[in-house]
Amino acid sequence: MLQCKKIILGISGGIAAYKVPELIRQLLAKNAEVRVVATKNALQFVTPVTLQTLSRNKITSEVFEPVSNFNVEHVSNADWADCMLVAPATANIIGKFANGIADDALSTAFLAFDKPVFIAPAMNDKMYEHPVVQRNIRQLQAIDIQFIEPAYGELACGTSGKGRMEEPENIVDFLEEALF
Ligand SMILES: Cc1cc2nc3c(=O)[nH]c(=O)nc-3n(C[C@H](O)[C@H](O)[C@H](O)COP(=O)(O)O)c2cc1C
């Protein structure tokens, strides 16, 4: 059973964002509520309309948005959620998280969040194996951020290797087991 019922789903700009609608569907099937925080680059890969319709919630992708209810979005989302899942996580967003950079809605939400965080990286195999990316991952693991390792297989760039985002059902299984 999924213990984390209120989830901030962070999406960054990787091709695996096309799998996110299915991930949202599976999280809702476990009776979770999902609020999406997407980078602007993520929205090149999956549309706000799709994300809003499937999550049944307004999505956040700007830090400075017209005020609707006088809440500061990254803080109110952080108060609301039980956990944060970032899928797919680009090399870029992992680097920002590891270095305390808060220059967009997702990296700002990450720093405002003090509950369990799960990250599902997705990138080209050479990017994933790069010592800088691996160092950033280790730094985040050292502060108890949990990583859902990417799988081996065909990558969008046409090669094969380790870097494919885990399938939505395996991500949901991981959350269920990690949060028992
Ligand atoms: C077609 C395409 C696919 C991409 N896929 C990935 C990817 O899977 N993983 C990754 O780390 N970056 C990928 N990138 C590069 C990122 O989009 C780029 O680093 C961007 O700055 C990430 O921004 P964000 O982390 O703010 O979303 C891709 C770029 C393009 C044009």
The ligand as an SDF file (V2000), in Angstrom:
LIG
                    3D

 31 33  0  0  0  0  0  0  0  0999 V2000
   15.2680   15.8720  -27.2980 C   0  0  0  0  0  0  0  0  0  0  0  0
   15.9900   16.1060  -26.0140 C   0  0  0  0  0  0  0  0  0  0  0  0
   16.0010   15.1180  -25.0500 C   0  0  0  0  0  0  0  0  0  0  0  0
   16.6820   15.3090  -23.8390 C   0  0  0  0  0  0  0  0  0  0  0  0
   16.6750   14.3100  -22.9160 N   0  0  0  0  0  0  0  0  0  0  0  0
   17.3680   14.4800  -21.7690 C   0  0  0  0  0  0  0  0  0  0  0  0
   17.3960   13.4460  -20.8160 C   0  0  0  0  0  0  0  0  0  0  0  0
   16.7910   12.3790  -20.9760 O   0  0  0  0  0  0  0  0  0  0  0  0
   18.0910   13.6440  -19.6620 N   0  0  0  0  0  0  0  0  0  0  0  0
   18.7800   14.8080  -19.4190 C   0  0  0  0  0  0  0  0  0  0  0  0
   19.4190   14.9150  -18.3730 O   0  0  0  0  0  0  0  0  0  0  0  0
   18.7470   15.8220  -20.3170 N   0  0  0  0  0  0  0  0  0  0  0  0
   18.0650   15.6790  -21.4770 C   0  0  0  0  0  0  0  0  0  0  0  0
   18.0320   16.7030  -22.3790 N   0  0  0  0  0  0  0  0  0  0  0  0
   18.7330   17.9710  -22.0640 C   0  0  0  0  0  0  0  0  0  0  0  0
   17.9260   18.8030  -21.1010 C   0  0  0  0  0  0  0  0  0  0  0  0
   16.6530   19.1120  -21.6780 O   0  0  0  0  0  0  0  0  0  0  0  0
   18.6930   20.0910  -20.7460 C   0  0  0  0  0  0  0  0  0  0  0  0
   19.8510   19.7490  -19.9990 O   0  0  0  0  0  0  0  0  0  0  0  0
   17.8340   21.0690  -19.9830 C   0  0  0  0  0  0  0  0  0  0  0  0
   18.6210   22.1930  -19.6510 O   0  0  0  0  0  0  0  0  0  0  0  0
   17.2380   20.4640  -18.7270 C   0  0  0  0  0  0  0  0  0  0  0  0
   16.4560   21.4450  -18.0750 O   0  0  0  0  0  0  0  0  0  0  0  0
   15.6550   21.1570  -16.7210 P   0  0  0  0  0  0  0  0  0  0  0  0
   16.5190   20.3060  -15.8600 O   0  0  0  0  0  0  0  0  0  0  0  0
   15.4500   22.5360  -16.1650 O   0  0  0  0  0  0  0  0  0  0  0  0
   14.3620   20.5480  -17.1000 O   0  0  0  0  0  0  0  0  0  0  0  0
   17.3570   16.5450  -23.5940 C   0  0  0  0  0  0  0  0  0  0  0  0
   17.3030   17.5540  -24.5500 C   0  0  0  0  0  0  0  0  0  0  0  0
   16.6330   17.3400  -25.7380 C   0  0  0  0  0  0  0  0  0  0  0  0
   16.6150   18.4500  -26.7530 C   0  0  0  0  0  0  0  0  0  0  0  0
  1  2  1  0
  2  3  1  0
  2 30  2  0
  3  4  2  0
  4  5  1  0
  4 28  1  0
  5  6  2  0
  6  7  1  0
  6 13  1  0
  7  8  2  0
  7  9  1  0
  9 10  1  0
 10 11  2  0
 10 12  1  0
 12 13  2  0
 13 14  1  0
 14 15  1  0
 14 28  1  0
 15 16  1  0
 16 17  1  0
 16 18  1  0
 18 19  1  0
 18 20  1  0
 20 21  1  0
 20 22  1  0
 22 23  1  0
 23 24  1  0
 24 25  2  0
 24 26  1  0
 24 27  1  0
 28 29  2  0
 29 30  1  0
 30 31  1  0
M  END
$$$$
